[in-house]
Amino acid sequence: MGCPPSGGQRHDAAPLPRCEPGCPLEDPSQANRRARGRIVTSILTNNSAIIALQTLSSINKDLDTTSNRISTGQRISSAADGAAYWSIAQTLRSDNGSLSAVTDAMRLDANSVKAAAGGVNQVTENLTTIKNKLINAISTNVDRATTQNEINDLLKGIKTTADNTVMNGSNWLSVNSGAAGFSDQVGLVSAFSRNNGTVTVSTSKLDTGSFIIYDSNASGTSNTTLTTAFTAIAASSTVAGAEGATVAVSGTAADKKGFLDTKYVITPGAAGATAVVQSIKDFNISALGKGDADKAQIQAYIKVIDATILKLQSGSSSLGSTSTLIASQQDFTKKLSDINTSSIGALVDADMEEESTKLKALQTQQQLGIQSLSISNSAAQNILSLFR
């Protein structure tokens, strides 16, 4: 049908027919809209291929990320994946390493405490045997020479035990208090903590003075006869003199440890003063007679032995409580390490179920993306059919 007349349309006239595309009287805006909606095929620019390639690249990137999470088991394996979480996880890993070192140190300390406790218990048993033999020696029917030999063997056994109670290069039972840097206060690692970025390794002190058996720096003399003077609290000596006599005593109980850490007693007498110094460094009962004075001497030895046993029992109790404390700290440190490990997992571990599901979906998307790109690339080839 042709175009309507150029004149105006009457109100009673029939509606004019709509112009066909390309009609001279077509509204220009309508023609422009139709031109913009037309898909133009170009052999230089393939827009659909560009879009398909962008989509495929995004899919491949997500696929690489998912594959990396599955292979490493971590959703954050480097700072690039999440700097904040990665930094926190690295700090926790460092703390776990420190806690592991603390655990190793406590294990060494625990072994040293156990070794010392075993040595002290063995020495205490020997001393108890010596005390029992001394009690028997008070009787007049006992061969004191034989008893003395048995006691000497027990004392040698005590010395051997003390010298050989070495753990991690340290000996707490046989010491040299005169050595440079010596201290009877031993530091034991007890804890590791981090507070406001500050790392602290805590230690506890163990007083070894209560169970030192031998001190090579201690000096003294051994004797079984009455003397007029003595210079150290090292044996059992009795000094008696006439009224006005002067007796010099050097050394104090606080200066010596172990068997030499005993006491001396100065008792005023009618004729002057009597000083008694007792120790179990060395003593001899075989030369003693059967009189009351000799029995009193044996009883004095028994008192020293008994006092030493009580002291070692106190030291053994200290070692026992220290061993319990170390075991408790080891358990607590293990729990802290486990908590840190769980925290690290919560921060950086990947959800394997989620990632495996995502992997399947991305692999499907990748295949579809490749097919879409292939279709887009083949569209330009259709133009060749127009020239055939």
C-alpha positions as CSV (number, residue, x, y, z in Angstrom):
1,M,0.0,0.0,0.0
2,G,1.3,3.5,-0.9
3,C,1.8,6.5,1.4
4,P,-1.2,8.6,2.4
5,P,-1.8,11.9,0.6
6,S,0.2,14.9,1.8
7,G,-2.8,16.7,3.0
8,G,-4.2,16.4,6.5
9,Q,-6.3,13.5,7.5
10,R,-10.0,14.0,8.1
11,H,-11.5,13.0,11.4
12,D,-14.1,10.9,9.7
13,A,-11.5,9.3,7.4
14,A,-10.2,5.7,7.9
15,P,-6.9,5.4,9.9
16,L,-3.9,5.7,7.7
17,P,-1.9,2.6,7.2
18,R,1.5,2.3,9.1
19,C,4.6,3.0,7.0
20,E,6.8,0.1,6.0
21,P,10.5,0.2,6.9
22,G,12.3,2.5,4.4
23,C,9.2,4.6,3.8
24,P,10.2,8.2,3.1
25,L,7.8,9.5,5.7
26,E,9.0,7.1,8.4
27,D,9.8,8.7,11.8
28,P,13.6,9.2,11.9
29,S,13.8,8.3,15.6
30,Q,12.1,4.9,14.8
31,A,14.6,4.3,12.1
32,N,17.6,5.1,14.4
33,R,16.3,2.7,17.1
34,R,16.0,0.0,14.5
35,A,19.6,0.6,13.3
36,R,21.0,0.5,16.8
37,G,19.3,-2.9,17.5
38,R,20.9,-4.4,14.4
39,I,23.7,-6.9,15.0
40,V,26.6,-5.9,12.9
41,T,29.0,-8.7,11.8
42,S,32.7,-7.6,11.7
43,I,35.7,-9.5,10.6
44,L,37.9,-7.2,12.8
45,T,36.1,-7.2,16.1
46,N,34.4,-10.3,17.5
47,N,32.5,-8.9,20.6
48,S,30.9,-12.2,21.5
49,A,34.3,-13.9,21.5
50,I,35.7,-11.2,23.7
51,I,32.9,-11.7,26.2
52,A,33.3,-15.5,26.1
53,L,37.0,-15.1,26.6
54,Q,36.6,-12.9,29.6
55,T,34.1,-15.3,31.2
56,L,36.4,-18.2,30.5
57,S,39.4,-16.4,32.1
58,S,37.3,-15.7,35.2
59,I,36.3,-19.3,35.4
60,N,39.9,-20.5,35.0
61,K,41.0,-18.1,37.8
62,D,38.4,-19.5,40.2
63,L,39.3,-23.0,39.1
64,D,43.0,-22.4,39.9
65,T,42.1,-21.0,43.3
66,T,39.8,-23.9,44.2
67,S,42.4,-26.4,42.9
68,N,45.1,-24.8,45.1
69,R,42.8,-24.9,48.2
70,I,42.1,-28.6,47.6
71,S,45.8,-29.4,47.1
72,T,47.0,-27.5,50.1
73,G,44.0,-27.9,52.3
74,Q,44.1,-24.2,53.1
75,R,41.9,-21.4,51.9
76,I,44.6,-18.9,53.0
77,S,48.1,-20.2,52.1
78,S,49.8,-16.8,51.6
79,A,49.5,-13.2,52.5
80,A,47.9,-12.6,49.1
81,D,44.9,-14.7,50.1
82,G,44.2,-12.7,53.2
83,A,46.9,-10.6,54.9
84,A,45.2,-10.3,58.3
85,Y,44.3,-13.9,58.8
86,W,47.6,-15.1,57.4
87,S,49.5,-12.8,59.8
88,I,47.6,-14.1,62.8
89,A,48.1,-17.7,61.7
90,Q,51.8,-17.1,61.3
91,T,52.0,-15.7,64.8
92,L,50.1,-18.7,66.2
93,R,52.5,-21.1,64.4
94,S,55.5,-19.3,65.8
95,D,53.9,-19.6,69.3
96,N,53.4,-23.3,68.8
97,G,57.1,-23.6,67.9
98,S,58.0,-21.8,71.1
99,L,55.6,-24.0,73.1
100,S,57.2,-27.0,71.6
101,A,60.7,-25.8,72.7
102,V,59.3,-25.1,76.2
103,T,57.9,-28.6,76.3
104,D,61.3,-30.0,75.4
105,A,62.9,-27.9,78.1
106,M,60.4,-29.1,80.7
107,R,61.0,-32.7,79.6
108,L,64.7,-32.3,80.3
109,D,64.0,-30.6,83.6
110,A,61.6,-33.4,84.6
111,N,64.3,-36.0,83.8
112,S,66.8,-34.0,86.0
113,V,64.3,-33.9,88.9
114,K,63.5,-37.6,88.5
115,A,67.2,-38.4,88.5
116,A,67.8,-36.3,91.6
117,A,64.8,-37.8,93.4
118,G,66.1,-41.3,92.6
119,G,69.5,-40.5,94.0
120,V,68.1,-38.9,97.1
121,N,65.9,-41.9,97.8
122,Q,68.8,-44.3,97.4
123,V,71.0,-42.2,99.7
124,T,68.1,-42.0,102.2
125,E,67.9,-45.8,102.2
126,N,71.6,-46.2,102.8
127,L,71.5,-43.7,105.6
128,T,68.6,-45.5,107.2
129,T,70.7,-48.7,107.1
130,I,73.6,-46.9,108.6
131,K,71.4,-45.6,111.4
132,N,70.1,-49.0,112.1
133,K,73.7,-50.4,112.3
134,L,74.7,-47.6,114.7
135,I,71.7,-48.5,116.9
136,N,72.9,-52.1,117.0
137,A,76.5,-50.9,117.7
138,I,75.4,-49.5,121.0
139,S,75.0,-53.1,122.2
140,T,78.1,-54.6,123.8
141,N,77.6,-57.9,121.9
142,V,78.1,-56.4,118.4
143,D,81.4,-56.6,116.5
144,R,81.9,-53.0,115.9
145,A,84.8,-53.5,113.5
146,T,82.6,-55.5,111.2
147,T,79.8,-52.9,111.6
148,Q,82.4,-50.2,110.8
149,N,83.3,-52.0,107.5
150,E,79.7,-52.3,106.6
151,I,79.2,-48.6,107.3
152,N,82.2,-47.7,105.2
153,D,80.8,-49.6,102.3
154,L,77.5,-47.9,102.6
155,L,79.2,-44.5,102.7
156,K,81.1,-45.4,99.6
157,G,77.8,-46.3,98.0
158,I,76.4,-43.0,99.0
159,K,79.3,-41.1,97.4
160,T,79.0,-43.2,94.2
161,T,75.3,-42.5,94.0
162,A,75.8,-38.8,94.5
163,D,78.6,-38.5,92.0
164,N,76.8,-40.5,89.3
165,T,73.4,-38.8,89.6
166,V,74.1,-36.7,86.5
167,M,71.4,-35.7,84.1
168,N,71.8,-33.3,81.1
169,G,75.3,-32.4,82.4
170,S,74.1,-31.3,85.8
171,N,74.6,-32.9,89.2
172,W,72.5,-31.6,92.0
173,L,73.7,-34.1,94.6
174,S,77.5,-33.7,94.4
175,V,78.6,-30.1,93.9
176,N,81.4,-27.7,94.3
177,S,80.0,-24.6,96.0
178,G,83.3,-22.7,95.3
179,A,82.9,-23.0,91.5
180,A,82.4,-19.8,89.6
181,G,78.7,-19.1,89.1
182,F,77.5,-21.8,91.4
183,S,74.1,-21.4,92.9
184,D,71.9,-23.9,94.8
185,Q,68.9,-22.1,93.2
186,V,68.2,-23.9,89.9
187,G,65.9,-22.3,87.3
188,L,63.4,-24.5,85.6
189,V,61.4,-23.5,82.5
190,S,57.7,-23.4,83.5
191,A,55.7,-21.5,80.8
192,F,55.7,-19.5,77.6
193,S,53.2,-16.6,77.1
194,R,52.5,-13.7,74.7
195,N,50.9,-10.6,76.1
196,N,50.3,-7.5,73.9
197,G,53.0,-8.6,71.6
198,T,55.6,-9.2,74.3
199,V,56.9,-12.8,74.7
200,T,57.8,-14.1,78.1
201,V,59.4,-17.4,79.2
202,S,58.7,-18.0,82.8
203,T,60.9,-20.0,85.1
204,S,60.5,-21.4,88.6
205,K,63.3,-21.9,91.2
206,L,64.2,-25.2,92.8
207,D,66.3,-25.0,96.0
208,T,68.8,-27.9,95.7
209,G,70.4,-27.0,99.0
210,S,68.0,-29.3,100.8
211,F,69.3,-32.4,99.1
212,I,73.0,-31.7,98.3
213,I,74.9,-34.8,99.4
214,Y,78.5,-33.8,98.9
215,D,80.2,-30.5,98.5
216,S,83.8,-30.7,97.3
217,N,84.4,-27.2,98.5
218,A,83.7,-28.0,102.1
219,S,86.6,-28.7,104.4
220,G,87.0,-30.4,107.7
221,T,88.9,-33.0,109.7
222,S,88.0,-36.5,110.7
223,N,88.8,-37.8,114.1
224,T,87.7,-40.0,116.9
225,T,89.8,-38.6,119.7
226,L,89.5,-35.6,121.9
227,T,91.4,-32.5,120.5
228,T,92.0,-29.1,121.8
229,A,90.9,-27.2,118.7
230,F,89.1,-27.6,115.5
231,T,88.7,-25.4,112.4
232,A,85.6,-26.6,110.6
233,I,82.3,-28.4,111.2
234,A,83.4,-31.5,109.4
235,A,83.6,-34.3,111.9
236,S,82.7,-35.1,115.5
237,S,85.0,-33.3,117.9
238,T,84.8,-32.5,121.6
239,V,86.9,-29.8,123.0
240,A,87.2,-29.4,126.7
241,G,89.5,-27.1,128.6
242,A,90.1,-25.6,132.0
243,E,88.2,-22.6,133.1
244,G,89.3,-19.6,131.1
245,A,90.4,-21.7,128.1
246,T,89.7,-20.3,124.6
247,V,88.4,-22.4,121.8
248,A,88.2,-21.0,118.2
249,V,85.5,-22.2,116.0
250,S,85.4,-21.3,112.3
251,G,82.7,-22.0,109.8
252,T,78.9,-21.9,110.0
253,A,76.2,-24.3,109.1
254,A,74.8,-21.9,106.6
255,D,78.0,-22.0,104.6
256,K,78.0,-25.7,103.9
257,K,75.6,-28.0,102.2
258,G,74.7,-31.6,102.3
259,F,76.3,-33.8,104.9
260,L,78.4,-30.9,106.0
261,D,75.4,-28.8,106.7
262,T,75.0,-29.9,110.3
263,K,75.3,-28.1,113.6
264,Y,77.7,-27.5,116.4
265,V,76.7,-27.1,120.0
266,I,78.6,-25.2,122.7
267,T,77.6,-26.3,126.1
268,P,78.9,-24.4,129.1
269,G,80.4,-26.7,131.7
270,A,81.5,-26.3,135.3
271,A,85.2,-26.2,134.3
272,G,84.8,-24.0,131.3
273,A,83.1,-24.8,127.9
274,T,82.6,-27.8,125.7
275,A,82.1,-27.5,122.0
276,V,80.6,-30.4,120.1
277,V,80.6,-30.4,116.3
278,Q,78.9,-33.3,114.5
279,S,78.9,-34.3,110.9
280,I,78.8,-37.6,108.9
281,K,81.6,-36.7,106.6
282,D,83.6,-39.5,108.2
283,F,83.3,-41.3,111.6
284,N,84.7,-44.4,113.2
285,I,83.1,-46.5,115.8
286,S,85.5,-49.4,115.8
287,A,87.9,-47.6,118.1
288,L,85.3,-46.8,120.6
289,G,85.0,-48.7,123.9
290,K,82.0,-49.9,125.8
291,G,81.7,-47.1,128.3
292,D,78.9,-44.7,128.6
293,A,81.0,-42.0,126.9
294,D,81.5,-44.1,123.9
295,K,77.8,-45.0,123.7
296,A,77.0,-41.4,123.9
297,Q,79.3,-40.8,120.9
298,I,77.5,-43.4,118.9
299,Q,74.1,-41.8,119.9
300,A,75.5,-38.5,118.7
301,Y,76.3,-40.1,115.3
302,I,72.7,-41.5,115.2
303,K,71.3,-38.0,115.8
304,V,73.4,-36.6,113.0
305,I,72.3,-39.4,110.6
306,D,68.7,-39.0,111.6
307,A,68.8,-35.2,111.1
308,T,70.3,-35.8,107.7
309,I,67.6,-38.3,106.8
310,L,64.9,-35.8,107.8
311,K,66.6,-33.1,105.7
312,L,66.8,-35.4,102.7
313,Q,63.2,-36.3,103.1
314,S,62.3,-32.6,103.0
315,G,64.4,-32.4,99.8
316,S,62.7,-35.4,98.4
317,S,59.3,-33.8,99.1
318,S,60.5,-30.7,97.3
319,L,61.6,-32.8,94.3
320,G,58.2,-34.6,94.3
321,S,56.2,-31.4,94.3
322,T,58.4,-30.0,91.6
323,S,58.0,-33.1,89.4
324,T,54.2,-32.8,89.8
325,L,54.3,-29.1,88.9
326,I,56.4,-29.8,85.8
327,A,53.9,-32.5,84.7
328,S,51.0,-30.2,85.2
329,Q,52.7,-27.5,83.2
330,Q,53.5,-30.0,80.4
331,D,49.8,-30.9,80.2
332,F,48.8,-27.2,80.2
333,T,51.3,-26.4,77.5
334,K,50.0,-29.2,75.3
335,K,46.5,-27.9,75.7
336,L,47.7,-24.4,74.7
337,S,49.4,-25.8,71.6
338,D,46.2,-27.7,70.7
339,I,44.1,-24.5,71.1
340,N,46.5,-22.6,68.8
341,T,46.4,-25.4,66.2
342,S,42.5,-25.3,66.3
343,S,42.6,-21.5,65.9
344,I,45.0,-21.7,62.9
345,G,42.6,-24.2,61.3
346,A,39.6,-21.9,61.8
347,L,41.5,-19.1,60.2
348,V,43.1,-20.7,57.1
349,D,41.8,-24.2,56.6
350,A,39.6,-24.9,53.5
351,D,36.2,-26.5,53.7
352,M,37.0,-29.5,51.6
353,E,33.3,-30.5,51.0
354,E,32.5,-27.0,49.8
355,E,35.7,-26.8,47.6
356,S,35.1,-30.2,46.0
357,T,31.5,-29.2,45.1
358,K,32.8,-25.9,43.7
359,L,35.5,-27.7,41.7
360,K,32.8,-29.8,39.9
361,A,30.8,-26.7,39.1
362,L,33.8,-24.8,37.8
363,Q,34.9,-27.7,35.6
364,T,31.5,-27.8,34.0
365,Q,31.5,-24.0,33.6
366,Q,34.9,-24.2,32.0
367,Q,33.8,-26.7,29.4
368,L,30.8,-24.6,28.6
369,G,33.0,-21.5,28.3
370,I,35.3,-23.2,25.9
371,Q,32.4,-24.3,23.8
372,S,30.9,-20.8,23.9
373,L,34.3,-19.3,22.8
374,S,34.5,-21.9,20.0
375,I,31.0,-20.9,18.7
376,S,31.9,-17.2,18.9
377,N,35.1,-17.7,16.9
378,S,33.3,-19.7,14.2
379,A,30.7,-17.0,13.7
380,A,33.1,-14.9,11.5
381,Q,33.5,-17.9,9.2
382,N,29.9,-17.8,8.3
383,I,30.6,-14.6,6.4
384,L,32.5,-16.6,3.8
385,S,29.3,-18.2,2.7
386,L,28.1,-14.9,1.5
387,F,30.9,-14.8,-1.0
388,R,30.2,-18.2,-2.5
